[in-house]
């Protein structure tokens, strides 16, 4: 019995060789690169303006098994909060959601952590070696979605990290309004309020800004093709035409074909539609 079993029982060295062969096969099946070459990580910077809604989307090169962070900032590098992300969870995993999980396709709200603001970045990974698809990201206070094509398995590089720079000012940036002292001359021609006057309501404010006579304490801003003011941390814009983006919280008709708009937060770039249907970009300096 001993003589007959010695020839069929594997020796420790032979067992180690089989183990290594199995591990090599498993590694080859899940390796994120082709021909045994690891994709080379390279940082990527994308610039996004209003024209992104009319142009072909940018393509990101990702790699299976590699998590690529995608961070959104404004023109000055301030983080921009994300409102929602739409993608196919059978193709990609976004912050751990996807890749075989029972998740419905479509837009999902990006929930903030307890006690935190909305996130300003997402972590994306393809679910397979060769993957092709797209994602749609909506940012707060941006009326158009940001589309990105995602491709994996066909590039020698992987985009990591990815920074998306959006034209405008992030809603997380707080702008301090300089209030004028009583009787002090102010840029913009505002008229001082009476000593017993209470705070005006939205309708009264829109009437004042629509007439070009801002209330006391309003700070005039430099704007091309429009008039703009900051008042009590809100922005008011008087322009001829219809505003396309961003969305205001209130608006009213004004004389001579003007409209006045109220915004919860300042914005450095606006788009208005004139009477002939043409769109015009309005930039505002703070």
C-alpha positions in Angstrom: 0.0 0.0 0.0 2.8 2.4 0.9 4.6 1.6 -2.3 1.5 2.2 -4.5 0.4 5.4 -2.8 3.7 7.2 -3.0 3.3 7.6 -6.7 -0.1 9.3 -6.6 0.2 11.6 -3.5 1.5 15.0 -4.5 4.6 16.3 -2.9 4.6 19.7 -1.1 6.6 21.3 -4.0 4.2 20.0 -6.6 1.2 21.3 -4.6 2.9 24.8 -4.5 3.4 24.7 -8.3 -0.3 23.9 -8.9 -1.2 26.7 -6.5 1.0 29.2 -8.4 -0.5 28.1 -11.7 -4.1 28.6 -10.4 -3.2 32.1 -9.0 -1.5 33.1 -12.3 -4.6 32.0 -14.2 -6.9 34.0 -11.8 -4.6 37.1 -12.0 -4.5 36.9 -15.8 -8.3 36.8 -16.0 -8.8 39.9 -13.8 -5.7 42.0 -14.8 -6.9 45.5 -15.8 -4.4 45.8 -18.7 -3.7 44.0 -22.0 -0.7 41.7 -22.7 0.4 41.9 -19.0 0.9 45.6 -19.1 -0.7 47.8 -16.4 -2.5 50.9 -17.6 -0.5 54.0 -17.0 -2.3 56.5 -14.6 -2.6 60.0 -15.9 -4.4 63.0 -14.4 -7.2 64.6 -16.5 -8.6 68.1 -16.6 -11.9 68.9 -18.4 -13.3 72.4 -18.9 -17.1 72.6 -19.1 -19.2 75.6 -20.3 -22.8 76.1 -21.5 -21.7 74.7 -24.9 -21.4 71.2 -23.4 -25.1 70.8 -24.0 -24.6 71.2 -27.8 -21.2 69.4 -28.3 -20.1 65.8 -28.3 -19.3 64.6 -24.8 -15.7 64.0 -23.6 -14.5 60.4 -23.2 -12.9 59.2 -20.0 -10.6 56.2 -20.2 -11.1 54.0 -17.1 -9.8 50.6 -16.1 -11.4 47.5 -14.6 -10.4 47.2 -10.9 -9.3 50.9 -10.8 -11.5 53.4 -9.0 -11.2 56.9 -10.6 -12.3 59.9 -8.6 -14.1 62.6 -10.6 -14.2 66.0 -8.8 -16.1 69.1 -9.9 -14.8 72.6 -9.3 -15.6 76.1 -10.5 -13.3 78.4 -12.4 -11.4 79.4 -9.2 -11.0 75.8 -7.9 -13.8 75.9 -5.4 -15.7 72.6 -5.1 -19.1 72.4 -6.9 -21.8 70.2 -5.3 -23.4 67.3 -7.2 -27.2 67.0 -7.3 -27.7 63.6 -9.1 -25.9 61.1 -11.3 -27.6 58.9 -14.0 -25.8 55.7 -15.3 -26.3 52.0 -16.0 -25.3 50.1 -12.8 -24.7 47.0 -15.0 -21.8 48.8 -16.7 -20.3 51.0 -13.9 -20.1 51.2 -10.2 -20.5 54.7 -8.7 -19.4 55.0 -5.1 -19.9 51.3 -4.6 -23.4 51.0 -6.3 -23.6 48.9 -9.4 -21.9 45.8 -10.9 -24.6 43.2 -10.5 -26.5 44.8 -7.6 -30.2 44.9 -7.9 -30.3 48.6 -8.7 -32.8 50.3 -11.1 -31.3 52.3 -13.9 -31.9 56.0 -14.1 -31.1 59.2 -12.2 -30.2 58.8 -8.5 -29.8 61.5 -5.9 -26.4 61.9 -4.5 -27.2 61.9 -0.8 -24.8 63.8 1.6 -23.3 62.2 4.6 -24.9 63.0 8.0 -24.1 66.6 8.9 -22.4 67.2 5.6 -23.1 69.1 2.4 -23.6 67.4 -0.9 -20.5 65.7 -2.3 -18.4 67.4 -4.9 -16.9 64.2 -6.3 -17.9 60.7 -7.3 -15.8 57.5 -7.6 -16.4 55.5 -10.8 -15.2 52.0 -11.9 -16.2 49.9 -14.9 -17.9 46.6 -14.1 -16.1 44.7 -16.9 -12.7 44.8 -18.6 -14.2 46.0 -21.9 -17.0 48.6 -21.2 -18.5 51.4 -23.1 -21.3 53.7 -22.0 -22.0 57.1 -20.5 -23.0 58.9 -17.3 -24.9 62.2 -16.8 -24.1 64.4 -13.9 -26.3 67.3 -12.7 -24.7 70.0 -10.6 -26.5 72.3 -8.2 -27.6 75.6 -9.8 -26.7 74.3 -13.3 -29.6 73.9 -15.7 -27.9 71.5 -18.1 -26.5 68.0 -17.4 -22.8 67.2 -18.0 -22.5 64.0 -20.2 -19.4 61.9 -20.1 -18.6 58.9 -22.3 -16.8 56.1 -20.4 -14.5 53.6 -22.2 -12.4 50.9 -20.6 -10.1 48.2 -21.9 -8.8 49.9 -25.1 -6.3 52.4 -23.7 -2.8 52.1 -22.3 -3.6 54.9 -19.8 -6.3 55.3 -17.2 -7.7 58.8 -16.2 -7.0 59.1 -12.5 -7.7 61.5 -11.0 -10.3 63.5 -13.1 -11.0 67.1 -12.4 -14.0 68.8 -14.2 -13.8 72.6 -14.1 -17.2 74.3 -14.6 -17.5 77.9 -15.9 -19.1 80.0 -13.1 -19.0 80.3 -9.4 -19.8 77.4 -7.1 -22.9 77.8 -4.9 -20.7 76.9 -2.0 -18.8 80.2 -2.4 -20.2 82.8 0.0 -20.0 86.4 -1.3 -20.0 89.1 1.4 -22.1 92.2 0.5 -20.6 95.5 1.4 -23.3 97.6 3.0 -23.2 101.4 2.6 -23.4 103.7 5.6 -26.3 106.2 5.8 -25.8 109.2 3.5 -22.7 107.6 1.8 -22.6 107.9 -2.0 -22.8 104.5 -3.6 -21.9 103.1 -7.0 -25.1 102.3 -8.9 -27.2 105.2 -7.9 -29.3 103.6 -5.1 -31.5 105.8 -3.0 -31.4 105.7 0.8 -34.3 104.3 2.7 -36.2 106.3 5.2 -35.3 105.7 8.9 -38.6 104.1 9.7 -38.8 101.9 6.6 -38.9 98.2 7.2 -37.3 95.5 5.0 -39.1 95.5 1.6 -40.6 92.2 0.3 -39.6 90.4 -2.9 -42.2 92.2 -5.0 -41.0 95.6 -3.8 -37.3 94.6 -4.4 -38.0 93.5 -7.9 -39.8 96.7 -8.6 -36.9 98.8 -7.3 -34.2 96.8 -9.2 -36.4 96.7 -12.3 -36.6 100.5 -12.3 -32.8 100.7 -11.9 -33.1 102.3 -8.4 -31.7 99.7 -6.0 -32.4 100.0 -2.3 -29.9 101.2 0.3 -27.1 98.8 0.8 -27.2 97.2 -2.6 -23.8 96.7 -4.2 -23.5 97.3 -7.9 -21.6 94.7 -9.9 -19.8 94.9 -13.2 -21.8 93.0 -15.9 -21.7 93.0 -19.7 -25.0 93.4 -21.4 -27.0 93.7 -18.1 -27.2 95.5 -14.7 -26.5 93.4 -11.6 -26.5 94.1 -7.9 -25.8 92.1 -4.7 -28.3 92.8 -1.8 -28.6 90.7 1.4 -26.5 87.9 -0.1 -28.8 87.6 -3.1 -28.1 88.7 -6.7 -30.5 90.8 -8.8 -30.1 91.1 -12.6 -31.9 93.5 -14.9 -31.6 92.5 -18.6 -33.5 92.8 -21.9 -34.7 89.4 -23.0 -35.5 86.1 -21.2 -32.9 84.4 -18.9 -32.1 80.8 -19.9 -29.7 79.8 -17.1 -29.3 79.6 -14.3 -32.8 79.4 -12.9 -33.9 82.4 -10.7 -36.1 82.2 -7.7 -38.2 85.1 -8.8 -38.7 87.5 -11.7 -40.8 90.4 -12.8 -41.4 92.6 -15.9 -39.8 96.0 -16.0 -40.2 99.1 -18.2 -38.7 99.4 -21.7 -38.7 95.6 -22.3 -36.5 94.7 -19.4 -36.9 91.9 -16.9 -35.4 91.6 -13.4 -34.4 88.3 -11.8 -33.6 87.3 -8.3 -31.1 84.6 -7.4 -30.4 82.9 -4.1 -26.7 82.9 -4.8 -24.4 85.0 -7.0 -23.5 83.5 -10.4 -20.6 84.7 -12.6 -22.1 83.5 -15.9 -25.7 83.8 -17.2 -27.3 83.1 -20.6 -30.1 85.2 -21.9 -32.3 84.8 -25.0 -32.9 87.9 -27.0 -36.1 88.7 -28.9 -34.7 87.1 -32.2 -34.1 83.8 -30.4 -30.3 84.2 -30.2 -28.6 83.4 -26.9 -26.1 85.8 -25.3 -23.7 85.0 -22.5 -23.5 87.5 -19.6 -20.5 87.5 -17.4 -20.6 89.2 -13.9 -17.6 90.2 -11.9 -17.6 90.2 -8.1 
